[in-house]
């Protein structure tokens, strides 16, 4: 929905509602400044328009004496560029981290568990290797970013190590049985 606002006697807009709310929250448009959109009969102070009110718990800025056009004037044809909503200066730009691949976690856990398992290292080492390779393939082929590459590599390393321990143990056991017989 396109909005117009009056600042220091000059009409600005059209801008989207989220951009106008951002300007109000940052104090660039005061709650006493007049706003208008199609469907409103007259220009109104921003504080009197419910859809532009700040969310609960956010204090409204102090009112500034309006130097805006009188009520009842419809905006002229759009002539200014549309503004985009941006965080206020100094505000952190928050971005959620990408999700972690579940197979990478499973690979790392199986790999870690496989090392202390006496005489049956491959029991958890084999799933660690399988999950690790599947996780790396999924992370490489994902259209959206996925975390967990390091976990998958750790699972692969510990899984292969556990399988190597199992192979060495079986070789040693076979050698001991042949030598004893």
Number of C-alpha atoms within 10 A of each C-alpha: 9 15 18 23 25 24 19 11 14 10 18 20 23 22 21 16 18 17 18 25 18 19 18 21 22 14 15 14 22 22 26 21 25 27 29 25 20 12 6 12 12 16 23 21 20 23 20 13 15 8 11 18 17 17 10 7 6 9 10 16 17 10 15 11 11 17 14 19 18 13 14 12 11 15 19 10 8 13 9 11 10 14 15 13 15 12 15 14 8 6 8 8 9 7 6 5 9 11 11 16 20 15 23 29 22 20 32 28 21 24 34 20 19 26 20 11 14 9 13 16 24 23 17 22 33 20 21 35 28 17 25 31 19 16 27 21 12 16 21 12 11 10 8 9 13 18 16 21 20 14 24 30 21 22 32 27 19 24 33 20 19 29 23 15 19 19 14 12 15 13 12 12 12 12 11 11 10 9 8 7 5
